[in-house]
Each structure stands twice: as C-alpha cells, then as structure tokens.
Amino acid sequence: MVWLGVLLLLGMAGGWGWMDFYRFLHQPLAAPVLLEIEKGWPLARIAETLEQRGVVTSANWFMLLARWDRLHFSLEGIEQGAGIQAGEYECALGETPDLVLARLTTGNQVVHRLVIPEGMTVAEIGARMRSLGWEQVETLLTDSELPKRLGLEGITLEGWLFPSTYHYRKHDAALDLLVRMVKQSQQVLHEQWHNAAQTERAPTAPRGARAMHLSLAEVLILASMIEKETGQATERARISAVFHNRLHKKMRLQSDPTVIYGLQRAVGGPGYEGVLTRQHLKEPTPYNTYTQFGLPPTPICNPGKASIQAALHPEDVDDLYFVARGDGSHVFAKTLAEHEANVDQYLHHHPPPKKR
C-alpha cells in the first residue's frame, strides 16, 4: 500500500512517529462527510479542511501521505503522479485516510441527477437548472447565437433539449449539460427519421412525415404539439394523424397549446392565466394556429421519443378533429358535424382540464 514506504521512513526516524502515524492510518471515519475541494487550493488548505471536518485526525500526517502517494519509483527515476482534484466529494462511513486520498486523487466525486420530463419548455428547464445552482443559465438559453453554434436551425433551443435524466457533477458547466441534451435530441431524431425511411419504402406503407415532405425541424415541431395535446400513449399516433390530415388538406391546425405558447411569449399582449378564451384564439401571434396556416415557427416544448415516433408514424385514419373528453383522453371525428356534436357533449357539459 502507499503508506508502507512512509512507515518505513518513520520506523527509521523513531518508534514514536511510527506509532502515531499507524494510528492515523487506521482511524476510520465515524460518519459520512460531504465536502468540497475548491480549484487552486494548496495541499495544506485541503489537509486542514479534512482535519476540521473530522475526515482525518491530522493535517500534517495527511500531507505526508499525499506527498508520498504522488511519488512513482522506477528504474528511470522518481516521477510525480496525479494530485488531488477539485470537486464535491462524499467520504463514506468507515473510510481510512488512504481511501479518502484515493477518492480525492481519482476524482470520484458526488454525482447529481437532473430530470427533464417530456413536454417541458426551455423556460421551465432554465428555471429547474437555476434552482440547482446554474444561476446564469437563462443567459445561455436566450442567446440567439447559441443554436447556430450548435448547428441548429432557428434562434431557439426549444424542442432540442431532450427529456431524460442527466447525471452531472457540481462544477459541470451549464453549457456542457445543454450540449449533451441537444446531442441526445439530434441522435433520437435522426434514428427515428432513418427508421421511418425504412418503413415508408414498403409498398403498403401509410403516409408519414417524410411523404408529407416535412423536414427534421418540422417533425420536431409536430412532435412538440403532439406532446402537449395528450398524455395518453395510445392517442399520440391518432393525434398525429389529425395534424397530418389537416396539413394535407391545407386546413388550419387549430391547436390550443400553440396558442398558449404564443401568449406566454408575447410582450404587451393579454397574457395567459390558465383559461383559454375566445379572445385568446384571435390574438395575432406567430403561434396562433387558429389564425395562421401550417406549423408554428418553432417547437412549443421539448418532446420525448414517443411523440417524435408519432409525428413520423401517424395512424392510418381520416380524422380531422378531436376534442377532450374531460378525463385526459379525446374523442375523434372525421366531419365537422360529428365534431360539433362531440364539442356539445364533452366540452360544453364537461369542461376539460387545463392543457399541459
């Protein structure tokens, strides 16, 4: 072990030092300790912190152990090894000084989790990251040049921050984490696009996003709308079919979540406080799919893999309308007359819950 050489030197120096160092080495940690080593701290500062926090019993002995541990002996001579790394560490119950040193020199830091659920917007992701310590993350998320530097179309990261669980260390930069989210989104989108291409080469393949001549960016926009329209896994492909059919017939998409997103982004408009009104449906924002034809200009949230799949693989139905039942599911219709009857039955008598 690394401390055998130290013991040998101490044995040569005298029995008292040998015994004291031996006790130091075998003193286990009485309770877990969470500590942080700042970048640029000298070894003396680190050792003092460990002694103050009760991780080791002697700062001086720890410095001796650390200096000896860095020496690598070989036929070519003596070389300096890796030192202690800055970061956040949790020293475990029962750890002895040599194990603590090994943890600090290998960078075995505390790993945290950032959970991004499907359907979160960039603003919501920014708020969550800020609450975890990335105080300047909004500056990155509102930087119109960042998407270009990451090779994305448009001036927003909306839609490109893939929902997942991300593991990080305390001092990881916000930009590094955002880049990981974007790369994950690009990977999933391209994989699903490729899978859709294989499916649509079949002679009996139904009309999909590629046959509609949608771009990758437009697929992501459509997926974000599907994500916000329903939380029911079994409905996604049918919701997708409604939007595909409307695009094919050049009908307005008339999606409430796009209107809400536009209201939340608008400056000086009526705003949105949880209840969508007829006046809201007339607001001339670029995201109002009741007044604008085609897809909105950007995604309206960050969709998950299932919604991307649904955007690329709509159900083979002729539906053009759907309305919420009030229990989280929807009823679909092929004609306006059927839809109006459904609205009268479900919307007027059983107001649906707020959209996600």
C-alpha positions as CSV (number, residue, x, y, z in Angstrom):
1,M,0.0,0.0,0.0
2,V,1.1,3.6,-0.5
3,W,1.7,4.2,3.2
4,L,4.2,1.3,3.6
5,G,7.1,3.5,2.4
6,V,6.1,6.2,4.8
7,L,6.0,3.7,7.7
8,L,9.5,2.6,6.7
9,L,10.8,6.1,6.8
10,L,9.1,6.7,10.1
11,G,10.5,3.5,11.5
12,M,13.9,4.7,10.7
13,A,13.2,8.0,12.3
14,G,11.9,6.6,15.6
15,G,9.2,4.5,17.2
16,W,7.0,7.3,18.4
17,G,6.4,8.7,15.0
18,W,5.8,5.3,13.6
19,M,3.1,4.5,16.2
20,D,1.4,7.9,15.8
21,F,1.2,7.6,12.0
22,Y,0.0,4.0,12.3
23,R,-2.9,5.2,14.5
24,F,-3.6,8.0,12.0
25,L,-3.8,5.5,9.1
26,H,-6.2,3.2,10.9
27,Q,-8.6,5.7,12.2
28,P,-11.9,5.1,10.3
29,L,-14.4,7.9,9.5
30,A,-17.1,7.9,12.1
31,A,-19.9,9.3,9.8
32,P,-20.2,10.3,6.2
33,V,-18.9,13.7,5.3
34,L,-19.8,15.8,2.3
35,L,-17.1,18.3,1.4
36,E,-15.9,20.5,-1.4
37,I,-12.3,21.0,-2.7
38,E,-12.0,24.3,-4.5
39,K,-9.9,24.7,-7.6
40,G,-6.5,26.1,-6.8
41,W,-6.4,25.0,-3.1
42,P,-2.9,24.1,-2.0
43,L,-2.3,20.8,-0.2
44,A,-2.1,22.5,3.2
45,R,-5.5,24.0,2.8
46,I,-7.0,20.7,1.7
47,A,-5.4,18.9,4.6
48,E,-6.6,21.5,7.1
49,T,-10.1,21.2,5.7
50,L,-10.1,17.5,6.1
51,E,-8.9,17.7,9.7
52,Q,-11.5,20.4,10.5
53,R,-14.3,18.4,9.1
54,G,-13.2,15.3,11.0
55,V,-12.3,13.3,7.9
56,V,-8.7,12.7,9.2
57,T,-7.2,13.2,12.6
58,S,-4.0,15.1,11.4
59,A,-3.5,17.5,8.6
60,N,0.3,17.1,8.8
61,W,0.1,13.3,8.5
62,F,-2.3,13.6,5.6
63,M,0.1,16.0,3.8
64,L,2.9,13.5,4.3
65,L,0.7,10.6,3.0
66,A,-0.4,12.7,-0.1
67,R,3.1,13.7,-1.0
68,W,4.4,10.2,-0.8
69,D,1.5,8.9,-2.8
70,R,2.4,11.2,-5.7
71,L,5.9,9.7,-6.0
72,H,6.2,6.9,-8.6
73,F,9.5,5.0,-8.3
74,S,11.0,3.2,-11.4
75,L,14.4,2.4,-12.9
76,E,14.2,5.7,-14.8
77,G,13.9,7.6,-11.5
78,I,11.2,9.3,-9.4
79,E,8.1,10.9,-11.1
80,Q,5.3,12.9,-9.8
81,G,1.8,11.3,-10.1
82,A,-1.7,12.9,-10.3
83,G,-2.6,15.2,-7.4
84,I,-5.9,15.9,-5.6
85,Q,-8.7,17.0,-7.9
86,A,-11.1,19.9,-7.2
87,G,-14.8,18.9,-6.8
88,E,-17.5,17.7,-4.4
89,Y,-16.9,14.5,-2.5
90,E,-18.8,12.3,-0.1
91,C,-16.4,10.5,2.2
92,A,-18.1,7.3,3.4
93,L,-18.5,5.8,6.8
94,G,-15.5,3.8,7.8
95,E,-13.1,5.2,5.2
96,T,-9.5,5.4,6.4
97,P,-7.1,8.2,5.2
98,D,-5.6,6.2,2.4
99,L,-9.1,5.5,1.0
100,V,-10.0,9.2,1.3
101,L,-6.8,10.1,-0.6
102,A,-7.6,7.6,-3.3
103,R,-11.1,9.1,-3.7
104,L,-9.7,12.7,-4.0
105,T,-6.9,11.8,-6.5
106,T,-9.2,9.7,-8.8
107,G,-11.9,12.4,-8.9
108,N,-14.6,10.0,-7.5
109,Q,-17.0,12.9,-7.0
110,V,-20.6,13.1,-6.0
111,V,-22.9,12.6,-9.0
112,H,-26.2,14.5,-9.1
113,R,-29.3,13.9,-11.3
114,L,-31.2,16.4,-13.4
115,V,-34.6,15.1,-14.5
116,I,-36.2,16.7,-17.6
117,P,-39.8,15.3,-18.1
118,E,-41.3,15.2,-21.6
119,G,-43.1,18.4,-22.5
120,M,-41.1,20.9,-20.5
121,T,-40.4,24.2,-22.3
122,V,-37.0,25.9,-22.5
123,A,-38.1,28.4,-19.9
124,E,-39.2,25.6,-17.5
125,I,-35.9,23.8,-18.0
126,G,-34.0,27.0,-17.3
127,A,-35.9,27.6,-14.0
128,R,-35.1,24.0,-12.9
129,M,-31.4,24.3,-13.7
130,R,-31.2,27.7,-12.0
131,S,-32.8,26.2,-8.8
132,L,-29.9,23.6,-8.9
133,G,-27.2,26.2,-9.0
134,W,-26.7,27.3,-12.6
135,E,-27.5,30.9,-11.9
136,Q,-26.7,32.3,-15.4
137,V,-28.4,29.5,-17.4
138,E,-31.0,31.9,-18.8
139,T,-28.3,33.9,-20.5
140,L,-27.4,30.8,-22.5
141,L,-31.0,29.9,-23.2
142,T,-31.9,33.3,-24.5
143,D,-28.7,33.7,-26.6
144,S,-29.9,33.6,-30.2
145,E,-26.4,32.7,-31.5
146,L,-26.1,29.6,-29.4
147,P,-28.4,27.4,-31.6
148,K,-26.3,28.4,-34.6
149,R,-23.1,27.5,-32.9
150,L,-24.6,24.1,-32.1
151,G,-25.6,23.6,-35.8
152,L,-29.3,24.1,-35.3
153,E,-31.8,25.9,-37.4
154,G,-33.6,28.9,-35.9
155,I,-32.8,31.1,-32.9
156,T,-34.1,29.0,-30.1
157,L,-33.2,25.7,-28.3
158,E,-36.9,25.0,-27.9
159,G,-37.5,21.4,-28.9
160,W,-33.8,20.4,-28.9
161,L,-33.3,19.8,-25.2
162,F,-34.2,16.1,-25.0
163,P,-36.2,15.0,-22.0
164,S,-34.2,12.5,-20.0
165,T,-32.2,12.0,-16.7
166,Y,-28.8,13.6,-16.9
167,H,-26.0,12.9,-14.4
168,Y,-23.6,15.7,-13.6
169,R,-21.0,16.9,-11.1
170,K,-21.4,20.0,-9.1
171,H,-19.0,22.1,-11.1
172,D,-20.1,20.9,-14.5
173,A,-20.8,23.9,-16.8
174,A,-24.4,24.6,-17.8
175,L,-23.3,24.8,-21.4
176,D,-21.8,21.3,-21.3
177,L,-25.1,20.0,-20.0
178,L,-27.2,21.8,-22.7
179,V,-24.9,20.4,-25.4
180,R,-25.5,16.9,-24.1
181,M,-29.3,17.5,-24.3
182,V,-29.0,18.8,-27.8
183,K,-26.8,15.9,-29.0
184,Q,-29.3,13.4,-27.4
185,S,-32.2,15.1,-29.2
186,Q,-30.3,15.0,-32.5
187,Q,-29.4,11.4,-32.1
188,V,-33.0,10.3,-31.3
189,L,-34.5,12.4,-34.1
190,H,-32.1,11.1,-36.7
191,E,-32.6,7.5,-35.6
192,Q,-36.4,7.8,-35.8
193,W,-36.1,9.6,-39.2
194,H,-34.0,6.7,-40.5
195,N,-36.5,4.1,-39.2
196,A,-39.3,6.0,-40.8
197,A,-37.5,6.0,-44.1
198,Q,-37.1,2.2,-44.0
199,T,-40.8,1.8,-43.2
200,E,-42.0,4.1,-46.0
201,R,-40.1,2.2,-48.6
202,A,-42.6,-0.7,-48.1
203,P,-45.3,-0.9,-50.9
204,T,-48.1,-0.7,-48.4
205,A,-46.6,1.9,-46.1
206,P,-49.1,4.6,-44.9
207,R,-48.4,8.3,-45.5
208,G,-45.8,9.5,-43.0
209,A,-43.9,12.7,-42.2
210,R,-41.3,12.0,-45.0
211,A,-44.0,11.5,-47.6
212,M,-45.5,14.9,-46.4
213,H,-42.1,16.4,-47.2
214,L,-41.6,17.6,-43.7
215,S,-38.1,18.5,-42.6
216,L,-36.4,17.2,-39.5
217,A,-37.1,20.6,-37.8
218,E,-40.7,20.4,-38.8
219,V,-41.1,16.9,-37.4
220,L,-39.8,18.2,-34.1
221,I,-42.4,21.0,-34.2
222,L,-45.1,18.5,-34.9
223,A,-43.9,16.2,-32.1
224,S,-43.9,19.1,-29.6
225,M,-47.6,19.7,-30.5
226,I,-48.5,16.0,-30.0
227,E,-46.6,16.1,-26.7
228,K,-48.7,19.0,-25.4
229,E,-52.0,17.7,-26.8
230,T,-52.1,14.4,-25.0
231,G,-50.5,12.5,-22.2
232,Q,-52.2,9.3,-23.4
233,A,-49.7,7.0,-25.1
234,T,-52.4,5.3,-27.1
235,E,-53.6,8.6,-28.6
236,R,-50.3,10.1,-29.9
237,A,-50.4,8.4,-33.4
238,R,-54.1,9.4,-33.9
239,I,-53.5,13.0,-32.8
240,S,-50.6,13.0,-35.3
241,A,-52.9,11.7,-38.0
242,V,-55.3,14.6,-37.4
243,F,-52.5,17.1,-37.9
244,H,-51.1,15.3,-40.9
245,N,-54.6,15.2,-42.5
246,R,-55.1,18.9,-41.9
247,L,-51.7,19.8,-43.3
248,H,-52.5,17.7,-46.4
249,K,-55.9,19.4,-46.9
250,K,-54.3,22.8,-46.1
251,M,-56.6,23.4,-43.1
252,R,-55.5,25.4,-40.1
253,L,-54.3,23.1,-37.3
254,Q,-56.3,24.9,-34.6
255,S,-54.2,23.6,-31.7
256,D,-54.8,25.2,-28.3
257,P,-51.3,24.5,-26.9
258,T,-49.7,26.5,-29.7
259,V,-51.9,29.5,-28.9
260,I,-51.0,29.2,-25.2
261,Y,-47.3,29.1,-26.1
262,G,-47.6,32.2,-28.2
263,L,-49.4,34.0,-25.5
264,Q,-46.7,33.2,-23.0
265,R,-44.1,34.5,-25.3
266,A,-46.0,37.6,-26.4
267,V,-44.9,41.0,-25.0
268,G,-47.7,43.5,-24.3
269,G,-50.5,41.0,-25.1
270,P,-53.3,39.8,-22.9
271,G,-51.2,37.0,-21.4
272,Y,-52.4,33.6,-20.3
273,E,-53.5,32.8,-16.8
274,G,-54.7,29.2,-17.2
275,V,-58.1,29.7,-19.0
276,L,-58.1,30.0,-22.8
277,T,-60.7,32.4,-24.1
278,R,-62.2,33.3,-27.5
279,Q,-60.2,36.5,-27.4
280,H,-57.0,34.5,-27.0
281,L,-57.9,32.5,-30.1
282,K,-57.9,35.8,-32.1
283,E,-54.5,37.0,-30.8
284,P,-52.2,37.5,-33.9
285,T,-49.1,35.7,-32.6
286,P,-47.0,33.5,-35.0
287,Y,-48.0,30.5,-32.9
288,N,-51.8,31.0,-33.2
289,T,-52.7,28.0,-35.4
290,Y,-56.4,29.3,-35.4
291,T,-55.3,32.3,-37.4
292,Q,-52.1,31.0,-39.1
293,F,-51.8,28.2,-41.6
294,G,-49.2,25.4,-41.3
295,L,-47.0,24.6,-38.4
296,P,-45.9,27.2,-35.8
297,P,-42.4,28.7,-36.4
298,T,-40.7,26.6,-33.6
299,P,-41.5,23.7,-31.3
300,I,-43.6,24.7,-28.4
301,C,-41.9,22.3,-25.9
302,N,-39.3,19.6,-25.8
303,P,-40.9,16.3,-26.9
304,G,-39.9,12.8,-25.9
305,K,-39.1,9.9,-28.2
306,A,-42.7,8.6,-28.2
307,S,-44.1,11.9,-29.6
308,I,-41.3,12.0,-32.2
309,Q,-42.2,8.5,-33.3
310,A,-45.9,9.5,-33.5
311,A,-45.1,12.5,-35.7
312,L,-43.2,10.3,-38.1
313,H,-45.8,7.4,-38.0
314,P,-49.4,8.8,-37.9
315,E,-52.2,6.4,-37.5
316,D,-53.9,5.5,-40.8
317,V,-57.2,7.2,-40.2
318,D,-59.2,10.0,-41.8
319,D,-59.9,12.0,-38.7
320,L,-59.8,15.8,-38.9
321,Y,-61.0,16.8,-35.4
322,F,-60.6,15.9,-31.8
323,V,-61.9,17.3,-28.5
324,A,-61.0,16.5,-24.9
325,R,-63.4,14.2,-23.0
326,G,-62.5,15.8,-19.7
327,D,-60.6,12.7,-18.3
328,G,-57.4,13.3,-20.2
329,S,-58.4,11.4,-23.3
330,H,-60.0,12.7,-26.6
331,V,-62.8,11.8,-28.9
332,F,-62.1,12.0,-32.6
333,A,-64.2,12.9,-35.7
334,K,-64.0,12.8,-39.4
335,T,-66.5,15.5,-40.2
336,L,-67.3,19.0,-38.8
337,A,-70.9,17.8,-37.9
338,E,-69.5,14.9,-35.8
339,H,-67.0,17.2,-34.2
340,E,-69.6,19.8,-33.3
341,A,-71.7,17.1,-31.7
342,N,-68.7,16.0,-29.7
343,V,-68.0,19.5,-28.6
344,D,-71.5,19.9,-27.4
345,Q,-71.4,16.7,-25.5
346,Y,-67.9,16.9,-24.0
347,L,-66.7,20.4,-24.0
348,H,-69.9,22.3,-23.1
349,H,-71.1,19.9,-20.4
350,H,-67.7,18.6,-19.1
351,P,-65.0,21.4,-19.4
352,P,-61.7,19.7,-20.0
353,P,-58.7,20.1,-17.6
354,K,-56.0,22.7,-18.4
355,K,-53.7,21.6,-21.2
356,R,-50.3,20.5,-20.1
